[in-house]
Amino acid sequence: MKMIELIRKKRGGGELTRDEILFFVNGYTAGALPDYQVSALLMAVYFNGMTDAETAHLTGAMLHSGDIVDLRDISAYKVDKHSTGGVGDKISLVLAPVAAACGLALPMISGRGLGHTGGTLDKLESIPGFDVNLGLDHFKRIIKEIGFSMIGQTSEIAPADKKLYALRDVTATVESIPLICGSIMSKKLAEGIDGLVLDVKVGSGAFMKDIDSAKRLASSLVSIAMRMGKSCFAFLTDMSEPLGSYVGNAIEVIESIEILKGRIDDRQTELTVTLAGKMLELSGACDFDTGKERARRTLTDGSALEKFRQLVRLHGGDDKCIDDYDRLPQAEHRHEVKADRDGFVSKIDTMRVGLSAIALGAGRTALTDEIDHATGIKVVKKVADAVKMGDTLGVLYYNDKERRGDAAHMLETAYTIGTEQPARQKLFLD
């Protein structure tokens, strides 16, 4: 088998066989195929797409390029959640302890923030001492003890994805739905899960800007999971404004803890209990509505908060920060961005809000960038809120004064203020 034959076949719109996909995935992972040939094949896939069968073969090849976590000795139903990324999306920090308190097991291998979207690992690392770089054996021990754990991708998990993603990043092929699906599902299925709930974001702060493209992605992801014998369900949710009130790392941890303490009941809480309810339904433990009720109860009886406390302690973190937020990183300065007219917030460019947080140091544009965990943004006004001239739209928390100007300009220009009050966007779109 020769790589040039695969390139020619895909360039002409042909369907690659399982063996052909295995050849290129295994060959590239082993270093036997050059970047320029694999880049050509990725571009052919970008323009011509892949069938469901091809996408499933790609996922399987990437999945089996490394280890699959063996959790057969854990009797609880094993499930995870994947979000396609958003601004202010801290749901994993709340959902995992909620679902674990309901008796599920969640082996969560999470990612870091890149571009305008935040990362679960960066948020967790704002907790002093919290270690996300645990080995798989340690990871499994924590899941056995408390029902969940959150770590970063190890070298043993889907190494083909790591190499292919790096190449996609520099060849403008990241946005290909089959390649996105292979990347997401190879890592998730490597966790040894029984089921998966997907949160596919739609809107100005999401990678998928419209319903149709989000539906295509969601349908493909669910199809792959089911071909692999896993239960799966996808929600399409709104990302036309930041989720919650804070965008950053330590400040999002605080907001998550406040939800776990039952002090916040908003769209974040609604999303959390809905995803947890669907996880419980997939497990066969109860129906969807009962699952949501059980999930909400963990936020009022303290059981989810206790699970989060255990997680922090077992990962080496300072669990005293759960009761004393001053133990988390604190920004030295704050700056309020004001409205320059009366009216209503008619639109928020959510990506610009995320980029404003990056400008303060809360995110990265390259994986090697350092994060300032103390920095971030409080989003005060949301879409459809009334504003008066001089009202605070948002607050910047920062340490480096030289970063403030660009960040403030981006946040100010993220807001569109009109004369008519728009309808509030519903959270669940499909």
Secondary structure by P-SEA (a helix, b strand, c coil): ccaaaaaaaaaacccccaaaaaaaaaaaaaccccaaaaaaaaaaaaaccccaaaaaaaaaaaaaccccccccccccccccccccccccccccccaaaaaaaacccccccccccccccccaaaaaaccccccccccaaaaaaaaaaccccccccccccaaaaaaaaaaaaaacccccaaaaaaaaaaaaaaccccbbbbbcccccccccccaaaaaaaaaaaaaaaaaacccbbbbbbbcccccccccccaaaaaaaaaaaacccccaaaaaaaaaaaaaaaaaccccaaaaaaaaaaaaccaaaaaaaaaaaaaacccccccccccccccccbbbbbbbcccccccccaaaaaaaaaaaaccccccccccccccbbbbbccccccccccccccbbbbbccccaaaaaaaaaaaccccccccccccccccc
